[in-house]
C-alpha cells in the first residue's frame, strides 16, 4: 500500500494536522483551524487523514531523535565529567551512574526489539 501524502487532503485538513502537532489537542487544533472539534474527530476516522497525521507525527519524532542524537556526545561527556569529578557529591555520582545504566538498558531493549521485529518481518515476507 503506498504512503498517503497530504496531497490527497483538503487545505483545512493539512492545517488541522499541523495544528494537532503544534497544540496536541483536538479542541485547540479545531479552534486554530476554524472548524468544530467534531469535524476533526470525523477526519480522524478517515484513512487518508489518519495516515497523513501518523506520517507527520513520525517525522516529528524522527526530528527529535536526530536532535537528541546530536546532543548525546555532550550529555555523555557531562555524565563522565561528574563521575570523574573527585569533588562531586556521592548523590551526583549516583544519579549520573543511574542515568548511564538506564540509558544502556533502554538501548539494549530497543536493539533487541529491532532485531526481533526484523526477524518477524523476514518470516512474514517469506510466507507471502
C-alpha positions as CSV (number, residue, x, y, z in Angstrom):
1,X,0.0,0.0,0.0
2,X,1.6,3.4,-1.0
3,X,2.2,6.0,1.6
4,X,-0.6,8.7,1.7
5,X,0.7,12.2,1.5
6,X,-1.0,15.4,2.4
7,X,-1.7,16.0,-1.3
8,X,-4.9,13.9,-1.0
9,X,-6.1,16.2,1.8
10,X,-8.1,19.4,1.7
11,X,-6.2,22.6,2.8
12,X,-8.1,22.7,6.1
13,X,-7.2,19.1,6.8
14,X,-3.5,19.9,6.2
15,X,-3.8,22.9,8.6
16,X,-5.6,20.6,11.1
17,X,-2.7,18.2,11.1
18,X,-0.2,21.0,11.7
19,X,-2.4,22.3,14.5
20,X,-2.8,18.9,16.1
21,X,1.0,18.5,16.1
22,X,1.5,22.0,17.5
23,X,-1.2,22.1,20.0
24,X,-1.7,18.4,20.9
25,X,-5.4,18.7,21.5
26,X,-8.4,18.4,19.1
27,X,-10.2,21.3,20.7
28,X,-7.3,23.7,20.4
29,X,-6.5,22.5,16.9
30,X,-10.1,22.9,15.8
31,X,-10.1,26.4,17.2
32,X,-6.9,27.3,15.4
33,X,-8.2,25.9,12.1
34,X,-11.7,27.4,12.4
35,X,-13.7,24.2,12.5
36,X,-15.7,22.4,15.1
37,X,-13.9,19.7,17.1
38,X,-16.4,17.1,15.8
39,X,-15.1,17.9,12.3
40,X,-11.6,16.9,13.3
41,X,-12.9,13.8,15.1
42,X,-14.6,12.9,11.9
43,X,-11.4,13.5,9.9
44,X,-9.6,11.3,12.4
45,X,-11.8,8.4,11.2
46,X,-10.8,8.8,7.6
47,X,-7.9,6.6,6.4
48,X,-6.1,9.3,4.4
49,X,-6.2,11.8,7.2
50,X,-5.1,9.2,9.8
51,X,-2.3,8.1,7.7
52,X,-1.1,11.6,6.9
53,X,-1.3,12.5,10.6
54,X,0.6,9.4,11.6
55,X,3.3,10.2,9.0
56,X,3.6,13.7,10.2
57,X,3.9,12.5,13.8
58,X,6.6,10.1,12.7
59,X,8.5,13.0,11.1
60,X,8.3,15.0,14.3
61,X,9.6,12.0,16.3
62,X,12.4,11.4,13.8
63,X,13.4,15.1,14.1
64,X,13.5,14.8,17.9
65,X,15.6,11.6,17.7
66,X,18.1,13.4,15.4
67,X,18.3,16.3,17.8
68,X,18.8,14.0,20.8
69,X,21.4,12.0,18.9
70,X,23.3,15.3,18.3
71,X,23.3,16.1,22.0
72,X,24.3,12.6,23.1
73,X,28.0,13.1,23.0
74,X,27.8,16.3,25.1
75,X,25.4,14.5,27.5
76,X,27.8,11.5,27.9
77,X,30.7,13.8,28.4
78,X,28.8,15.7,31.1
79,X,28.0,12.4,32.9
80,X,31.6,11.2,32.5
81,X,32.8,14.5,34.0
82,X,30.5,14.2,37.0
83,X,31.6,10.6,37.5
84,X,35.3,11.6,37.3
85,X,35.0,14.8,39.4
86,X,36.5,14.0,42.8
87,X,34.6,16.9,44.4
88,X,31.2,15.8,43.1
89,X,28.9,14.6,45.7
90,X,28.0,10.9,46.1
91,X,24.4,11.7,45.2
92,X,25.5,13.4,41.9
93,X,27.7,10.5,41.0
94,X,24.9,8.0,41.8
95,X,22.4,10.0,39.6
96,X,24.9,10.1,36.8
97,X,25.6,6.4,37.1
98,X,22.0,5.5,37.1
99,X,21.4,7.7,34.1
100,X,24.1,5.9,32.2
101,X,22.9,2.4,33.2
102,X,19.2,3.2,32.5
103,X,20.1,4.5,29.0
104,X,22.2,1.5,28.3
105,X,19.4,-0.9,29.3
106,X,16.9,1.0,27.2
107,X,19.2,0.9,24.2
108,X,19.7,-2.8,24.7
109,X,16.0,-3.3,24.8
110,X,15.5,-1.3,21.6
111,X,18.2,-3.2,19.8
112,X,16.7,-6.5,20.9
113,X,13.2,-5.4,19.8
114,X,14.5,-4.2,16.5
115,X,16.2,-7.5,15.8
116,X,13.0,-9.4,16.8
117,X,10.9,-7.2,14.5
118,X,13.3,-7.7,11.6
119,X,13.1,-11.5,12.1
120,X,9.3,-11.4,12.2
121,X,9.2,-9.2,9.1
122,X,11.5,-11.7,7.3
123,X,9.3,-14.6,8.3
124,X,6.2,-12.8,7.1
125,X,7.8,-11.9,3.8
126,X,9.0,-15.5,3.3
127,X,5.5,-16.8,3.9
128,X,4.0,-14.5,1.3
